[in-house]
Amino acid sequence: MTNAPRAKPGGGNPGSQSALRKLNEQRILDTLASHGTLTQAGLARVTGLSTATVSNIVKTLAAENRVETTSITSSGRRALGVSLLDVADVAAGIDFGRSHVRVVLARPGFRLLDEASAALPIGHRVEDSIAIAARMLTAACERTGTNPRQLLGAGIGVPGPIDHRTNRVIHGAILPDWVGIDIAEQLRSALGIPVIIDNDSNLGALAQVTWGEHQTCANLCFLKIGSGIGSGLILNGSLYYGHLGITGEIGHSTIFDQGLICRCGNRGCLETVASTYTMTEMLGHAEGRTITVEDIIQRALAGDSATLRVIDDAGVAVGHALANVANLINPEAIVIGGPLAPLGELLLDPIRRGLNRHAIPVVGENTSLHMSMLGDRAEALGAVALVLRQGAAGHSPDPRKATSR
């Protein structure tokens, strides 16, 4: 897969007003880098720009925390000094799950600086979770010596479908209290930096082609099996968002017409037979006690027959659903992520059988199936990659423009 071409400053039309403004912004930034603090009049003199243009651009750069303005005395008169800040060289990634939040920091070049995770109560409230994430981000900055003004922004992973027209989580998310809330605005207010909201499975897919072992894969499907089941798609080297941004909802594809009612309102969805919630409930009901995902992993690795049967049934159902995806888009690779990743072949084998049984033979035979090596870090790493790939400090870019490298 080749690198996505770099956009020209200001967009596709080099003669547009937007492109001209970008060039003027860069001229001012370059001048400050070589001259240090200058007054706005000094900037106009050195750059050849009008004082009005300089004033407008400085206001924008100051609002984006790329320059700092202070009152100084120049030639015996009060003036506004402009200084370049050491900014926009660290990005944050925050992944909210059903029962966790993870925060990572990284520099351009995808150099990981710090990561931490914390448990959240089931059904956690938006305000409480965001407050915890904000404290974790502050702590991460302190541990790494990062000035908050250096932050490009934060990519945010949410486990649910997101309507990118409004950036709001819609019905069907595993965090029902988050549905319909302007999460982006609350996060911007709490974190004090630009944010980009995206579905966690999309971020998992982006992580695979950024941090994972599939950096040369142009067509990839990432499937996260957790309390919910979702997928992210890399098509022709770019994240695929469709019309509304609501893609990859494979967990709500029908597997059994007469199956259980799903939280989305349909019947017999994949999530009702293959999510970790379903697995733990099924085994817990049979034994009359609470079963955790960690219990499933330990018991499966120890060869417990009941646990292996539940995993096998779930895996075949997942493979069936993935066969429909493979027949439709013909991906080069399918990567399985989520908390069950430690199972390895115990989960991959039944998925592979379901895939090969229902896919067109030539498609099934030429679609490689892998377990993600990124574990439960994938979504947070994808979130930070989303910010780094935008490369636009102080902006909240459209995630549908994110590309893999």
DRENZA-190039 format. One line per 8 residues: number of its first residue (from 1); their letters; for each residue x, y, z of N, C-alpha, C. Coordinates in steps of 0.2 Angstrom, whole numbers, plus 2048, in hexadecimal, padded with zeros to 3 digits. Example, Ala and Ser with C-alpha at 12.3 -4.5 7.8 and 13.67 -1.06 7.14 Angstrom:
<atoms>
1) as) 842/7E4/827/83E/7EA/827/842/7F0/827 ~ 840/7F5/823/844/7FB/824/840/800/827 .
</atoms>
This chain:
<atoms>
1) mtnaprak) 804/7FA/800/800/800/800/804/806/800 ~ 803/80B/7FC/807/811/7FB/804/816/800 ~ 809/81B/802/807/820/806/802/825/802 ~ 7FD/827/806/7F8/82C/804/7FC/832/802 ~ 7FA/835/7FC/7FD/83B/7FA/7FC/841/7FF ~ 801/845/800/800/84B/805/7FC/850/802 ~ 7F7/853/806/7F3/858/803/7F7/85E/802 ~ 7F6/862/7FD/7F9/869/7FC/7F6/86D/802 .
9) pgggnpgs) 7FA/872/804/7F8/877/809/7F1/87A/807 ~ 7EC/879/80C/7E6/87D/80A/7E1/879/806 ~ 7E3/873/804/7DE/86F/800/7E1/86E/7F9 ~ 7DC/86C/7F5/7DE/869/7EE/7DF/86F/7E9 ~ 7DD/875/7EA/7DD/87B/7E6/7E3/87F/7E8 ~ 7E9/87F/7E5/7EF/883/7E8/7ED/88A/7E7 ~ 7E9/88D/7E3/7E7/894/7E3/7E2/896/7E7 ~ 7DF/892/7EB/7D9/894/7EF/7DB/899/7F5 .
17) qsalrkln) 7D6/89C/7F8/7D7/8A0/7FD/7DA/89C/803 ~ 7D7/896/804/7D9/892/809/7E0/890/809 ~ 7E2/88E/803/7E9/88C/801/7EE/892/803 ~ 7EC/898/801/7F0/89E/802/7F1/8A0/809 ~ 7EB/89F/80D/7EB/8A0/814/7F0/89B/817 ~ 7F0/895/815/7F5/890/818/7FC/891/817 ~ 7FD/894/811/804/896/80F/806/89C/813 ~ 802/8A0/815/803/8A6/819/804/8A4/820 .
25) eqrildtl) 800/8A0/822/801/89D/829/808/89A/82A ~ 80A/896/825/810/893/825/816/898/825 ~ 815/89D/821/81A/8A2/821/81B/8A5/827 ~ 816/8A7/82B/816/8AA/832/81A/8A5/837 ~ 818/89F/836/81B/89A/83B/822/899/83A ~ 824/899/833/82B/898/832/82F/89E/834 ~ 82C/8A4/833/830/8AA/835/831/8AA/83D ~ 82C/8A8/841/82C/8A8/848/831/8A3/84A .
33) ashgtltq) 832/89D/846/837/898/848/83E/89B/847 ~ 83F/89F/842/846/8A1/841/847/8A8/844 ~ 842/8AC/846/843/8B3/849/842/8B3/851 ~ 83E/8AE/853/83C/8AE/85A/836/8B3/85B ~ 835/8B6/861/82F/8BB/862/830/8C1/85D ~ 82A/8C2/85A/829/8C8/856/823/8CC/857 ~ 822/8D2/856/81C/8D5/857/818/8D4/850 ~ 812/8D5/850/80E/8D4/84A/810/8D9/845 .
41) aglarvtg) 812/8DF/846/815/8E3/841/81C/8E1/83F ~ 820/8DE/843/826/8DA/841/825/8D5/83C ~ 820/8D1/83E/81E/8CB/83A/81C/8CD/833 ~ 818/8D3/833/816/8D5/82C/81C/8D8/828 ~ 821/8DB/82B/826/8DE/828/82B/8D8/825 ~ 82C/8D3/829/830/8CD/827/82D/8C9/822 ~ 826/8C7/822/823/8C3/81E/820/8C6/818 ~ 820/8CD/818/81D/8D1/812/815/8D0/812 .
49) lstatvsn) 812/8CE/817/80B/8CD/817/808/8D4/81A ~ 802/8D5/819/7FF/8DB/81C/7FE/8DA/823 ~ 7FD/8E0/827/7FC/8DF/82E/7F6/8DC/830 ~ 7F1/8DD/82C/7EA/8DA/82D/7EA/8D3/82C ~ 7EE/8D0/827/7EF/8C9/826/7F2/8C6/82B ~ 7F8/8C9/82E/7FB/8C7/833/7F7/8C6/839 ~ 7F3/8CB/83B/7EF/8CC/841/7EA/8C6/841 ~ 7E7/8C5/83B/7E2/8C0/83B/7E5/8B9/83B .
57) ivktlaae) 7EB/8B8/838/7EE/8B1/839/7F0/8B0/840 ~ 7F3/8B5/843/7F6/8B4/84A/7F0/8B2/84F ~ 7EA/8B6/84E/7E4/8B4/852/7E2/8AD/851 ~ 7E2/8AA/84B/7E1/8A3/84A/7E6/89E/84D ~ 7EC/8A0/84C/7F2/89C/84F/7F2/89C/856 ~ 7F0/8A1/859/7F0/8A2/860/7EA/89E/863 ~ 7E4/89E/860/7DE/89A/862/7E0/892/861 ~ 7E4/891/85D/7E6/88A/85C/7EC/888/860 .
65) nrvettsi) 7EE/88C/864/7F4/88B/869/7FB/889/865 ~ 7FB/88D/85F/802/88C/85B/806/891/85C ~ 804/897/85E/808/89D/860/805/8A0/867 ~ 809/8A4/86A/808/8A7/870/808/8AF/86F ~ 804/8B2/872/804/8BA/871/805/8BD/878 ~ 809/8C2/879/80A/8C5/87F/80B/8CD/87E ~ 809/8D0/882/80A/8D8/882/812/8D9/883 ~ 815/8DD/87F/81C/8DF/87F/81C/8E7/87D .
73) tssgrral) 822/8E9/87F/824/8F0/87D/829/8F0/877 ~ 827/8F3/871/82B/8F4/86B/82B/8FB/869 ~ 831/8FE/869/833/905/867/82F/909/86C ~ 82E/908/872/82B/90C/877/824/90B/877 ~ 821/907/873/81A/906/872/818/8FF/874 ~ 811/8FF/877/80F/8F8/878/80D/8F4/872 ~ 80F/8EE/872/80E/8EA/86C/80C/8E3/86E ~ 80A/8DF/869/808/8D8/86A/80E/8D4/867 .
81) gvslldva) 812/8D0/86C/817/8CC/86A/814/8C5/868 ~ 817/8C2/863/814/8BB/860/81A/8B6/861 ~ 819/8B1/864/81E/8AC/865/81C/8A5/863 ~ 820/8A1/860/81E/89A/85E/81E/896/864 ~ 819/892/864/819/88D/86A/81B/886/867 ~ 81E/882/86C/820/87B/86A/81A/877/86B ~ 816/877/865/80F/874/865/80F/86E/860 ~ 809/86B/861/807/867/85B/80C/861/85A .
89) dvaagidf) 80F/85E/85F/814/859/85E/812/853/862 ~ 80C/853/865/80A/84D/869/802/84C/868 ~ 800/846/867/7F9/844/866/7F7/83F/86B ~ 7F1/840/86D/7EE/83B/872/7E8/837/86F ~ 7E8/831/871/7E3/82C/86F/7DF/82A/875 ~ 7D8/82A/875/7D4/828/87B/7CF/823/879 ~ 7CF/81D/87B/7CA/818/87A/7C6/817/87F ~ 7BF/818/87E/7BA/816/883/7B7/810/882 .
97) grshvrvv) 7B7/80B/886/7B3/805/886/7AE/804/88A ~ 7AB/7FE/88A/7A5/7FD/88F/7A7/7FD/896 ~ 7AD/7FB/897/7B0/7FB/89E/7B7/7FE/89F ~ 7B9/802/89B/7C0/804/89B/7C1/80B/897 ~ 7C6/80E/899/7C9/814/895/7D0/813/894 ~ 7D3/814/88E/7DA/814/88D/7DD/81A/88A ~ 7E2/81D/88C/7E5/823/88A/7EC/822/887 ~ 7EE/824/881/7F5/823/87F/7F7/82A/87C .
105) larpgfrl) 7FE/82B/87C/801/831/879/806/82F/875 ~ 807/832/86F/80C/830/86A/80E/837/866 ~ 814/836/863/816/83C/85F/816/83A/858 ~ 816/83F/854/817/83E/84D/81C/839/84B ~ 81B/835/846/81F/82F/845/81D/829/848 ~ 817/82A/84C/814/824/850/819/821/855 ~ 81C/826/859/820/824/85F/81C/824/865 ~ 81A/81F/868/816/81E/86E/81A/821/874 .
113) ldeasaal) 816/826/877/819/829/87D/817/826/884 ~ 810/825/884/80E/823/88A/807/81F/889 ~ 805/81B/88E/7FE/818/88D/7FC/816/894 ~ 7F6/816/896/7F3/814/89C/7EB/812/89B ~ 7E9/80E/89F/7E2/80C/89F/7DF/80C/8A6 ~ 7D8/80D/8A6/7D5/80D/8AC/7CE/809/8AB ~ 7CC/806/8B1/7C5/802/8B0/7C0/808/8B1 ~ 7BA/806/8AE/7B4/80B/8AE/7AE/806/8B0 .
121) pighrved) 7AA/808/8B4/7A4/804/8B6/79F/803/8B0 ~ 79C/7FD/8B0/797/7FC/8AA/792/801/8AA ~ 790/804/8A4/78B/809/8A4/78E/810/8A6 ~ 794/811/8A6/797/817/8A8/794/81D/8A5 ~ 793/823/8A9/791/829/8A6/796/82D/8A2 ~ 793/831/89D/798/834/899/79C/839/89D ~ 799/83D/8A1/79D/842/8A5/7A2/83F/8A9 ~ 7A1/839/8AC/7A6/836/8B1/7AC/833/8AD .
129) siaiaarm) 7AA/830/8A7/7AF/82D/8A3/7B4/832/8A0 ~ 7B1/838/89E/7B5/83D/89B/7B9/840/8A0 ~ 7B7/841/8A6/7BB/844/8AB/7C1/83F/8AD ~ 7C0/839/8AD/7C5/834/8AE/7CA/834/8A9 ~ 7C8/834/8A3/7CD/835/89D/7D1/83B/89D ~ 7CE/841/89F/7D1/847/89F/7D7/847/8A5 ~ 7D5/844/8AA/7DA/843/8AF/7E0/83F/8AD ~ 7DE/839/8A9/7E3/835/8A7/7E8/838/8A2 .
137) ltaacert) 7E5/83D/89E/7E9/840/899/7ED/845/89C ~ 7EB/848/8A1/7EF/84D/8A5/7F5/849/8A8 ~ 7F4/843/8AB/7F9/83F/8AE/7FE/83D/8A9 ~ 7FC/83B/8A3/800/839/89E/805/83F/89B ~ 802/845/89B/806/84A/899/80B/84C/89E ~ 809/84B/8A4/80E/84C/8AA/814/847/8AA ~ 812/841/8A9/817/83B/8A8/81C/83C/8A3 ~ 81A/83F/89D/81E/840/897/821/847/896 .
145) gtnprqll) 81F/84B/89B/822/852/89A/81F/856/895 ~ 819/854/893/815/857/88D/811/85D/88F ~ 813/863/88C/80F/869/88E/808/868/88A ~ 802/868/88D/7FC/867/88A/7FB/86B/884 ~ 7FF/871/883/7FE/875/87D/802/872/877 ~ 806/86C/878/809/869/873/804/864/870 ~ 7FE/863/872/7FA/85D/870/7F6/85F/869 ~ 7F7/85B/865/7F4/85C/85E/7EC/85C/85F .
153) gagigvpg) 7EA/857/863/7E3/856/865/7E2/84E/867 ~ 7DC/84C/868/7DB/845/86A/7D6/842/866 ~ 7D8/83C/864/7D4/837/860/7D0/833/866 ~ 7C9/833/864/7C5/830/869/7C1/82A/866 ~ 7C2/824/86A/7BF/81E/867/7B9/81C/86C ~ 7B3/81B/868/7AD/81A/86C/7AA/814/869 ~ 7A7/80F/86D/7A5/809/86B/79E/809/869 ~ 79C/80C/863/796/80C/861/796/810/85A .
161) pidhrtnr) 790/80F/856/790/813/850/78F/81A/851 ~ 793/81E/84D/793/825/84D/791/828/846 ~ 78C/82D/847/789/830/841/78E/836/840 ~ 792/836/83B/797/83B/83A/794/842/838 ~ 78E/842/836/78B/849/835/78A/84D/83B ~ 78A/849/841/789/84D/847/78E/84B/84C ~ 792/846/84B/797/844/850/794/841/856 ~ 78E/83E/856/78A/83C/85B/78A/834/85B .
169) vihgailp) 78A/831/860/789/82A/861/781/828/860 ~ 780/823/85C/779/822/85A/776/81C/85E ~ 770/81A/85E/76D/814/861/771/80E/85F ~ 772/80A/863/776/803/862/77C/803/865 ~ 77F/808/868/785/808/86B/785/804/872 ~ 78A/801/874/78A/7FE/87A/78B/802/880 ~ 78B/809/87F/78B/80E/884/785/812/883 ~ 77F/80F/885/779/813/884/778/81A/886 .
177) dwvgidia) 77C/81B/88C/77B/822/88F/77F/827/88B ~ 783/825/886/787/829/881/783/82B/87B ~ 77D/828/87A/77A/829/874/777/830/873 ~ 778/833/86E/775/83A/86D/778/840/870 ~ 77D/83E/874/781/844/878/786/847/873 ~ 788/84D/874/78D/850/870/794/84F/874 ~ 796/849/873/79C/847/876/7A2/84B/874 ~ 7A3/84C/86E/7A8/850/86C/7A9/857/86F .
185) eqlrsalg) 7A3/85A/870/7A4/861/874/7A6/860/87B ~ 7A3/85B/87E/7A5/85A/885/7AC/858/886 ~ 7AF/854/881/7B6/852/881/7BA/858/880 ~ 7B8/85C/87B/7BC/862/87A/7BD/867/880 ~ 7B7/867/883/7B7/86C/889/7BB/869/88F ~ 7BA/862/890/7BE/85F/895/7C6/85F/894 ~ 7C7/85D/88E/7CE/85C/88C/7D2/862/88A ~ 7CE/867/888/7D1/86D/886/7D5/86D/87F .
193) ipviidnd) 7D4/868/87B/7D7/867/875/7D2/865/870 ~ 7D4/865/869/7D0/862/864/7CF/85B/865 ~ 7C9/858/863/7C8/851/863/7C5/84F/85D ~ 7C6/848/85B/7C3/845/855/7C0/83F/858 ~ 7B9/83E/857/7B6/838/859/7B5/833/854 ~ 7B6/82D/855/7B5/828/851/7B3/821/854 ~ 7B0/81D/850/7AE/816/853/7B5/812/854 ~ 7B5/80E/85A/7BB/80B/85C/7BD/805/857 .
201) snlgalaq) 7B8/802/853/7BB/7FD/84E/7BE/801/849 ~ 7BC/806/846/7C0/80A/841/7C7/80C/844 ~ 7C7/80D/84A/7CE/80F/84D/7D2/809/84D ~ 7CF/803/84F/7D3/7FD/84F/7D6/7FB/848 ~ 7D2/7FC/843/7D4/7FB/83C/7DA/800/83A ~ 7D9/806/83C/7DE/80B/83B/7E5/809/83E ~ 7E4/806/844/7EA/804/848/7EE/7FF/845 ~ 7EA/7FA/842/7ED/7F4/83F/7F2/7F6/839 .
209) vtwgehqt) 7F0/7FC/835/7F4/7FE/830/7F9/803/831 ~ 7F9/805/838/7FD/80A/83A/802/808/83F ~ 800/804/844/804/801/849/805/7FA/848 ~ 801/7F6/845/801/7EF/845/805/7EC/83F ~ 804/7E6/83E/808/7E3/839/805/7E3/832 ~ 800/7E7/831/7FD/7E7/82A/7FE/7EE/827 ~ 803/7F1/828/804/7F8/825/804/7F8/81D ~ 805/7F3/81A/805/7F3/813/7FF/7F0/810 .
217) canlcflk) 7FA/7EF/814/7F3/7EC/812/7EE/7F2/810 ~ 7EC/7F1/80A/7E8/7F7/807/7E0/7F5/809 ~ 7DF/7EF/80A/7D8/7ED/80B/7D7/7E8/811 ~ 7D5/7EB/816/7D5/7E7/81D/7CE/7E8/820 ~ 7CC/7E3/824/7C6/7E3/828/7C9/7E2/82F ~ 7C7/7E6/834/7C9/7E5/83B/7C2/7E3/83E ~ 7C2/7DE/842/7BC/7DC/846/7BE/7DC/84D ~ 7BA/7E0/851/7BB/7E0/858/7B5/7DC/85B .
225) igsgigsg) 7B7/7D7/85F/7B2/7D3/863/7B3/7D5/86A ~ 7AE/7D8/86D/7AE/7DA/874/7A6/7D9/876 ~ 7A5/7DE/87B/79E/7DE/87D/799/7E0/877 ~ 79C/7E3/872/798/7E4/86C/79D/7E1/866 ~ 79B/7E1/860/79F/7DE/85B/79E/7E4/855 ~ 7A4/7E6/853/7A4/7EB/84E/7AA/7EA/849 ~ 7AA/7ED/843/7B0/7EC/83F/7B2/7F3/83C ~ 7B8/7F4/83A/7BA/7FA/837/7BD/7F7/830 .
233) lilngsly) 7BD/7FB/82B/7BF/7F9/824/7C4/7FE/821 ~ 7C9/7FB/81F/7CE/7FF/81B/7CD/7FD/814 ~ 7CB/802/810/7CA/800/809/7CE/804/804 ~ 7D2/801/800/7D7/805/7FC/7DB/80A/800 ~ 7DD/808/806/7E2/80C/80A/7DF/811/80E ~ 7D8/811/80E/7D5/816/812/7D0/814/817 ~ 7CE/817/81C/7C9/815/820/7C2/816/81D ~ 7BE/811/81D/7B7/812/819/7B2/814/81E .
241) yghlgitg) 7AE/81A/81C/7A9/81C/821/7A2/81C/81D ~ 7A2/81B/817/79B/81A/814/798/821/814 ~ 791/821/814/78D/827/813/78D/82B/819 ~ 78B/828/81F/78A/82B/825/78F/82A/82A ~ 794/826/828/799/824/82D/797/81E/831 ~ 792/81B/830/78F/815/834/791/80F/830 ~ 797/80D/830/799/807/82D/79B/801/831 ~ 79C/7FB/82F/79F/7F6/833/79B/7F3/838 .
249) eighstif) 795/7F5/838/791/7F2/83E/78F/7EB/83D ~ 794/7E7/83C/793/7E0/83B/790/7DC/840 ~ 791/7DF/846/78D/7DC/84C/786/7DB/84C ~ 783/7DF/847/77C/7E0/847/779/7DD/840 ~ 77E/7D8/83D/77C/7D4/838/778/7CE/83A ~ 773/7CC/837/76F/7C7/839/772/7C0/838 ~ 773/7BC/83D/775/7B5/83D/770/7B0/83D ~ 76B/7B1/842/765/7AD/843/75F/7B1/843 .
257) dqglicrc) 75B/7AF/83E/755/7B3/83D/750/7B3/843 ~ 750/7AD/847/74C/7AC/84D/750/7AD/853 ~ 756/7B0/853/75A/7B1/859/757/7B6/85E ~ 75C/7B7/863/75A/7BC/868/759/7C3/865 ~ 756/7C7/869/755/7CE/867/75B/7D2/869 ~ 75E/7D6/865/764/7D9/866/763/7E0/869 ~ 768/7E3/86C/767/7EA/86E/765/7EF/869 ~ 767/7ED/863/765/7F2/85D/75E/7F2/85B .
265) gnrgclet) 75B/7ED/85E/753/7EC/85C/752/7E6/857 ~ 757/7E4/854/756/7DE/84F/757/7D8/853 ~ 756/7D2/84F/756/7CB/852/75C/7C7/84F ~ 75F/7C3/853/764/7BF/851/76B/7C2/84E ~ 76C/7C8/851/773/7CB/84E/779/7C7/851 ~ 77E/7C8/84D/784/7C5/84F/786/7C6/856 ~ 785/7CC/859/787/7CD/860/783/7C9/865 ~ 77D/7C7/863/779/7C3/868/77C/7BC/868 .
273) vastytmt) 781/7BA/864/783/7B3/864/78B/7B3/865 ~ 78E/7B9/864/796/7B8/864/799/7BE/868 ~ 796/7C2/86B/799/7C7/86F/79C/7C4/875 ~ 7A0/7C8/878/7A3/7C5/87F/79E/7C6/884 ~ 799/7CA/884/793/7CB/888/78F/7C4/888 ~ 78E/7C2/882/78A/7BC/881/78D/7B6/883 ~ 794/7B6/882/798/7B0/884/798/7AF/88C ~ 799/7B5/88F/799/7B5/897/793/7B3/89A .
281) emlghaeg) 78D/7B6/897/787/7B5/899/785/7AE/898 ~ 786/7AB/893/785/7A4/891/788/79F/896 ~ 78F/7A0/897/792/79C/89C/791/79D/8A3 ~ 78F/7A3/8A5/78D/7A5/8AB/787/7A2/8AD ~ 782/7A2/8A9/77B/79F/8AA/77C/798/8AB ~ 780/795/8A7/781/78D/8A8/784/78B/8AF ~ 788/790/8B1/78B/78E/8B8/788/792/8BE ~ 784/796/8BC/781/79A/8C2/785/79F/8C5 .
289) rtitvedi) 78A/7A1/8C2/78F/7A6/8C5/791/7AB/8BF ~ 795/7B0/8C1/797/7B5/8BD/79D/7B3/8B9 ~ 79E/7B3/8B3/7A3/7B1/8AF/7A6/7B8/8AB ~ 7AD/7B9/8AB/7B0/7BE/8A8/7B3/7BC/8A2 ~ 7B5/7C1/89E/7B9/7C0/898/7C0/7BD/89A ~ 7C3/7BF/89F/7C9/7BC/8A1/7C8/7B4/8A3 ~ 7C2/7B3/8A6/7C0/7AC/8A7/7C0/7A8/8A1 ~ 7BD/7AB/89C/7BC/7A7/895/7C3/7A5/892 .
297) iqralagd) 7C7/7AA/893/7CE/7A9/890/7D2/7A4/894 ~ 7D2/7A4/89A/7D5/7A0/89E/7D3/799/89D ~ 7CC/798/89D/7C9/791/89D/7CA/78E/896 ~ 7CA/793/891/7CB/790/88A/7D2/78E/889 ~ 7D7/791/88B/7DE/78F/88B/7DF/789/88F ~ 7DB/788/894/7DC/782/898/7D8/77C/895 ~ 7D4/77D/890/7D1/778/88C/7CA/776/88F ~ 7C6/77B/892/7C0/779/895/7BB/779/88F .
305) satlrvid) 7B7/773/88F/7B3/771/889/7AD/776/888 ~ 7AA/778/88D/7A4/77C/88D/7A6/783/88A ~ 7AC/786/88D/7AE/78C/88A/7B0/78C/883 ~ 7B4/786/881/7B6/785/87A/7B0/785/875 ~ 7AB/782/878/7A5/781/873/7A2/788/872 ~ 7A1/78C/877/79E/793/877/7A3/797/872 ~ 7A9/796/872/7AE/79A/86E/7AD/797/867 ~ 7AD/791/866/7AC/78E/85F/7A6/790/85C .
313) dagvavgh) 7A0/790/860/79A/792/85D/79A/79A/85B ~ 79D/79E/85F/79E/7A5/85E/7A2/7A6/858 ~ 7A8/7A3/858/7AC/7A4/852/7AA/7A2/84B ~ 7A6/79C/84B/7A3/79A/845/79E/7A0/842 ~ 79A/7A2/847/795/7A8/845/799/7AE/843 ~ 79E/7B0/846/7A2/7B6/844/7A5/7B4/83D ~ 7A7/7AE/83C/7AA/7AD/835/7A5/7AD/830 ~ 79E/7AB/831/799/7AC/82D/798/7B3/82B .
321) alanvanl) 797/7B7/830/796/7BE/82F/79C/7C1/82B ~ 7A2/7BF/82C/7A8/7C2/829/7A8/7C0/821 ~ 7A5/7BA/820/7A5/7B7/819/7A1/7BC/815 ~ 79C/7BF/818/798/7C4/814/79C/7CA/812 ~ 7A0/7CC/817/7A4/7D2/816/7A9/7D0/811 ~ 7AD/7CA/811/7B2/7C8/80D/7AF/7C8/806 ~ 7A9/7C5/805/7A6/7C4/7FE/7A5/7CB/7FB ~ 7A3/7D0/7FF/7A1/7D7/7FD/7A7/7DB/7FB .
329) inpeaivi) 7AC/7DB/800/7B2/7E0/7FE/7B9/7DD/7FD ~ 7B9/7D6/7FE/7BF/7D2/7FC/7C5/7D5/800 ~ 7C6/7D5/806/7CB/7D8/80A/7D1/7D3/809 ~ 7D7/7D6/80A/7DD/7D2/80A/7DE/7CF/810 ~ 7DC/7D2/816/7DD/7CF/81C/7D7/7D1/821 ~ 7D6/7CD/825/7D1/7CE/82B/7D4/7CD/831 ~ 7D4/7D2/836/7D8/7D2/83C/7D2/7D2/842 ~ 7D3/7CE/846/7CF/7CD/84C/7D2/7D0/852 .
337) ggplaplg) 7CE/7D5/855/7D1/7D8/85B/7CB/7D8/861 ~ 7CD/7DB/866/7C9/7DB/86C/7CC/7D7/872 ~ 7C8/7D6/877/7CB/7D3/87D/7CC/7CB/87D ~ 7C9/7C8/877/7CA/7C1/876/7D1/7BF/872 ~ 7D5/7C4/871/7DB/7C3/86D/7DF/7BE/86F ~ 7E0/7BE/876/7E5/7B8/879/7E3/7B1/877 ~ 7DD/7B0/875/7DB/7A9/873/7DE/7A7/86C ~ 7E1/7AB/868/7E4/7A9/862/7E0/7A5/85E .
345) ellldpir) 7E3/79F/85C/7E0/79A/858/7DA/797/85A ~ 7D9/797/861/7D3/794/864/7CD/798/861 ~ 7CE/79E/860/7C8/7A2/85D/7C9/7A3/855 ~ 7CF/7A4/853/7D0/7A4/84C/7CE/79E/848 ~ 7CF/798/84B/7CD/792/847/7C5/792/845 ~ 7C1/793/84A/7BA/792/848/7B8/798/844 ~ 7BB/79E/845/7B9/7A4/840/7BB/7A2/839 ~ 7C1/79F/838/7C4/79D/832/7BF/798/82F .
353) rglnrhai) 7BC/793/833/7B8/78E/830/7B1/791/82E ~ 7AF/796/832/7A8/799/830/7AA/79E/829 ~ 7AF/7A1/829/7B1/7A5/823/7B2/7A1/81D ~ 7B5/79B/81D/7B6/797/817/7B0/793/815 ~ 7AB/792/81A/7A5/78F/818/7A1/793/815 ~ 7A1/79A/816/79C/79E/813/79E/7A3/80E ~ 7A5/7A4/80D/7A8/7A8/808/7A8/7A5/802 ~ 7A9/7A8/7FC/7AA/7A6/7F6/7B1/7A2/7F6 .
361) pvvgents) 7B2/79C/7F4/7B8/799/7F5/7BF/79D/7F4 ~ 7BF/7A0/7EE/7C5/7A3/7EC/7C6/7A9/7F1 ~ 7C1/7AC/7F4/7C1/7B2/7F8/7C4/7AF/7FF ~ 7C0/7AA/802/7C2/7A7/808/7CA/7A5/808 ~ 7CC/7A2/803/7D2/79F/802/7D8/7A5/802 ~ 7D6/7AA/800/7DB/7B0/7FF/7DA/7B6/804 ~ 7D6/7B5/809/7D5/7BA/80E/7D9/7B7/814 ~ 7DE/7BA/816/7E2/7B8/81C/7DE/7BB/823 .
369) lhmsmlgd) 7DE/7B6/828/7DB/7B8/82E/7E0/7B8/834 ~ 7E0/7BD/838/7E5/7BE/83D/7E2/7C1/843 ~ 7E6/7BF/849/7E4/7C2/84F/7E8/7C9/850 ~ 7E5/7CE/852/7E9/7D4/853/7EE/7D4/858 ~ 7F4/7D6/857/7FA/7D6/85B/7FA/7DC/860 ~ 7F5/7E1/85F/7F5/7E7/863/7F0/7E6/869 ~ 7ED/7E0/86A/7E9/7DF/870/7E4/7E4/871 ~ 7E3/7E6/877/7DE/7EB/879/7E0/7F2/878 .
377) raealgav) 7E6/7F3/876/7E9/7FA/874/7E7/7FC/86D ~ 7E4/7F8/869/7E3/7FA/862/7DF/800/861 ~ 7D9/801/865/7D5/806/863/7D8/80D/866 ~ 7DC/80D/86B/7DF/813/86E/7E4/815/869 ~ 7E8/810/866/7EE/811/862/7EB/814/85B ~ 7E5/811/859/7E2/814/853/7DF/81B/854 ~ 7DD/81D/85A/7DB/823/85C/7E0/828/85B ~ 7E6/827/85E/7EC/82B/85D/7EE/82C/856 .
385) alvlrqga) 7EE/826/853/7F0/826/84C/7EC/82B/847 ~ 7E5/82B/849/7E0/82F/845/7E2/837/846 ~ 7E5/839/84C/7E7/840/84D/7ED/841/849 ~ 7F2/83C/84A/7F9/83D/847/7F8/83E/83F ~ 7F3/83A/83C/7F3/83A/835/7EF/840/832 ~ 7EC/843/837/7E9/84A/834/7EE/84F/834 ~ 7F2/84F/839/7F8/854/838/7F6/85B/838 ~ 7F0/85D/83B/7EE/864/83B/7EC/866/842 .
393) aghspdpr) 7F1/869/845/7F1/86B/84C/7EB/870/84D ~ 7E7/86F/852/7E2/874/854/7DC/873/850 ~ 7DB/86E/84C/7D5/86D/848/7D2/867/84A ~ 7CB/866/848/7C8/860/849/7C6/85D/842 ~ 7CB/85A/83F/7CA/858/838/7C4/852/838 ~ 7C2/851/832/7BD/84C/830/7C1/846/830 ~ 7BF/841/834/7C2/83A/835/7C1/836/82E ~ 7BC/838/82A/7BB/835/824/7C1/836/81F .
401) katsr) 7C5/83B/820/7CB/83C/81C/7D1/838/81E ~ 7D1/835/824/7D6/831/826/7D8/82C/822 ~ 7DF/82B/821/7E1/825/81C/7E6/821/820 ~ 7E7/81B/81D/7EC/817/820/7F3/819/81C ~ 7F8/816/81F/7FE/818/81B/801/812/817 .
</atoms>
